Amino acid sequence: QCGLAYSCHCKKESGTLCSPVGSIVFDAITAAKRSGIAATKRNPRKFMPDYEVLKTATEHFKNIPGYSFQENFICVDDAISIDMHYVDYGKNDRPIVLMLHGEPSWSYLYRNMITKVADAGFRVLAPDLIGFGNPDKLSQLSEYSYAKHFTWLSTFLEKLNLQAITLFCIYWAGLLGLRLVA
């Protein structure tokens, strides 16, 4: 495993980190330490003591069977420069279906549905919650909360100017998704 350069589009900084695809931040941090690659601080202003934003190397998401979607990232917290990964599949002028995954999965869960729903005439958006799948991860487990996930998803919807969406969600995402559309 090796680190892959990454440039955040909301800050003009770059960093590297090699960590396995995983939904548990502890596993990502442990793997990075084992491989000898340290997490990088992309924000010179510390958010909290020993707080870091970790980026999964994009090479870990190459050649995954059935998951050949273009990578998209959007900064959902400008204060700490944290990026959310999402799949955006289908024509932009089509009605939107937002697919939210539960815990501990990521947008890979919907890999077979995305193309079928898009082929039926929809634009499909499937974000990965922060810490799950391809987006950034936080080095402190204590920094994850329902409120933060809700804020990050709200920012995702606002920045992409998503309105009049059809929501498809399961498990834990139901708590977030139903509140988003309320």
N, C-alpha and C positions, 0 to 999 in steps of 0.2 A: 504494500500500500504506500502511496506517496501523495504528498500534498499537491493541490492544484490551485493555481492562482485564481483569485476571485476579486472582481471589482464591484463594489456596491454602487448602484446607480443613484443613490440618494446622498452619498458622500464620495469625495474623490480620494478614497483610500483603498487599499487592497490588502489581502491577507491570505494565508493558507491554513488549511487544517485537513487532516486525514482522519476520518472516523467512519465506522460502518453505518449502513442504513439501519436505523433503529428508532423505536418510539420512546425509549427510555433514555433520558439525557445522561444518566449515570453511565450507561454502556458506551455512549459516544465519548464521554470524557475519559473513561478508563482505556478505551481502545486508542485514543490519541496519545495518552501517556505511554502505553505499551509500545507504540510504534516510534516513540521518540520525537514526535512532532508536537510542539506546543501550540496551544490555542493562541490566536492573535487578538489583540485589542484593536478593533477598527474604530473605536471612538476614543479620542484622547481624554475626554472628560469621563471620569469614572462614575457610573450610575450608582453602584454600591461597592463597598469593599470587596475585593476579589471577584468582582462581577465581570464576566466576559460573554461576548456573543460569539458562538461557534458556528462555522459554516462547514457543512458536509461537502466533501469533494464531489464535483459533478460526475466524475468518472464512475462513481459507484452507481449511477443511474443510467449508464450506457448499456445497451444490449440486454435489457430486461425483457424477456418474452412477453409480447402483447402490450408493452408499454413504450411505444416509440413516439410519444407526444413531444412537441416542442416545449422547451423549458421557458417559463415566464416567471419573473420575480417582480415584486412590488414592495416598496418600503412601507411597512405598516406602523412604524414607530420612529419618527425622525430624531427623537431625543437620543436613542441608543442605536440607531441605524440597523434595525432588524428587518430582514426581508422574508416575505412569505412567498413560497413557490405555488404556482397554480397551473392547471391545464386550462387552456382556452381553445376549444375545438368547435369548428363550425363557422358559418358566415356571420359577420358582425351585425348584419341587419335582421337576423332571425330572432324569434322569441327566446328568452334566456331560461335555461334550467341550471340551477345552482345545486351541485351535489356536495354535501358535507359528510365527511367520514366521522366515525366514532373513535373511541379510544380502544386499543392502541394502534389503529390502522392509519393509512394515508390514502391519497387519491388513487393509488394502485388498486384499491378495492373496486373501483368503478371502471377499470380498464376495458372490460367487455361491454359495458353499458354506454360508455361515452360515444363511441363511433355509431352505435345503433340509434341512439337518441339524436345525434347530429344528422344522420342519414334520414331521419324522420322529419327533418326541417327545423331543428333547433340549434342554438348556440349553447354549448355546454361549458360551464366553468366549474372546476373541481379544485379548490384550494387545499393545500396541506396545512393543517394547524401548526403553529409554531412549536417546534420540538418533535414533530412527527414527519417522517419521510424526508423530503428534500429541502425544506426551509431551514433557516437559521435555528440554532438551539441556544438555550441559556445555560451557563455553567452552574448555576445554583438552582437546585430543585425547588427551593423555597420561593423562587421568582415566578413560578407557574401558578396561575389561579384562574378560576372561572371568569372573574372580572376582566383579567388581562386578555384571555382568549376572546371574550365578547368584544372588547375594545379593538383588538387586532382585526377581527372579522368585520366589525362596523367600519373601520378605516379602509379595509379592502373594498367593501361595497361602495363607500363614498369616493375613493380615489378612482375607481373604475366607472363611477357614475352609473351603477346598476340600479335599475328600477323595473317594476312590473316583472318580477322574476317568479318562476315556479321553483319551489324548494323541494328537494329530495334529500332526506337525511335519515340516519339511523343511529341507534344507541345514544351515546353521549352527545352527539351533534344535534340531536333533537332539542336538548335543553338550550343550546346556543341558537340554532336555526329558528326555532319557533319564537324566541324572544326577538330575534332580528326582524322578523316579518311582522311582529305585533305593533 
